[in-house]
Amino acid sequence: MEYHVSIKGNDQTLGNADQPFRTISRAAALAVAGDTVIVHKGIYREWVNPLNGGTKDHRIVYKSAGDGEVVITGAERITDWTSIGDNVWVTEVPNAIFSVRHPYDVELGGDWLFDGELNVHLGDVYLDHKSLYETDSLLKVRRPEVWPDARYTEGSLLKWYAEVGPSTTKIWRISVIKIRELKMLKLTSDPTASGQNNQAVITLPSVALRFVKLHHNGSAY
């Protein structure tokens, strides 16, 4: 079985070449061993968690349709920033855009993190494709200080700070920007559906996955 996905599609259709799905997630919920998911050009901002796995001989294959670049990303582009002076900008985003977990409310932990007083979070803020440095107060965004352990100390002056509310999150950043949530295609060898037995079951030729890597200040990049 072949399923097609297009940014011009609709998840309520049949998911074939003439009536493609809108999201990879919709196709991933249906695909079983031996199926192929063909993804047409575009940027897909979603968490993809395949429901089923295949087998060694009958994989589930996710591949590009070959009509342009396919990108699966966790980044959300935010354009409604407001200047509040001192080269500082603020935006407010609805918490509903974070479909699985709230990255600005989840603290990172591990022995790979630098020791320090700041509890860094899963979320990050980007300016012109560069990761900014999280701080723990708006004052430190307004009056940034160099982080001496930074690889590029001047860049460490570029700060951001977030406050999570019941329904929205405010983000301040130094002087459009991207907010990155750790949403990635989950390549599972333990599918959600019961009774499935698989190993190395999913392949992704010709699909660009913008996975998150760990930035040196502990933020997700």
Residue, then its C-alpha position, 0 to 999 in steps of 0.5 A: m500500500e502506498y500513501h501520499v502526503s502533501i502540504k496541499g493535502n487533507d487528512q480526511t481524504l484517501g491519502n492516495a496520489d490524487q487525494p494526499f494526506r496533509t500530515i505525515s502523522r496521518a499516514a504514519a497512523l495507518a502504515v503497516a509492514g510493507d507500506t510506503v509513505i511518499v512525501h511531497k515537497g514542503i516543510y512539515r512542522e509536526w511530531v511523527n510517531p509511527l503507530n506500527g512497525g514493519t519487519k526485517d523483510h517488509r519495512i515501512v518506507y518513508k521517502s520523498a516524492g522527488d518533486g523537491e526538498v522534504v523537511i521534517t522540523g520541530a521549528e515554528r516560525i514566529t513573526d509577531w515580535t514587539s520591541i519594548g526598548d533596550n534592543v529587546w523584543v517580546t512575543e506571546v505564543p499559545n501553549a496549544i502549539f506544543s502538541v506533545r510537551h511544553p519545551y519551555d516548561v521542561e528542564l534539561g538534566g544530565d552529566w553532559l550539561f555544564d554545571g551552573e545555577l541556571n536550569v536550562h529548558l528543552g526549548d530554544v530561540y534562534l535568530d538568523h539560524k543561530s541559537l541564542y543563550e537562555t537566561d533566568s530573568l528579563l533583566k539579564v536579557r536587558r543587561p546581558e553578560v558574557w558567558p566565559d565558557a562559551r566558545y564564542t563569548e561575544g555570541s553569548l551576549l545574545k540572550w532569551y528568557a521565557e515565562v510560561g503561563p496557563s494558556t500562553t508563553k511569553i518569550w523575550r529576546i535580544s535583537v524573523i525568529k524561530i522557536r524550536e520544540l523538540k519534536m522529531l520523527k520517532l523511529t520506533s522498534d517498539p511500536t505502539a500497536s500490540g502484537q507487532n514484532n519488528q527490527a530495524v523496520i523504518t527507512l527514510p531515503s531522500v527525506a531531510l530530518r532537521f533533528v535536534k542536537l545539543h548546543h554547548n550551553g545545554s539548549a536544544y539546537 
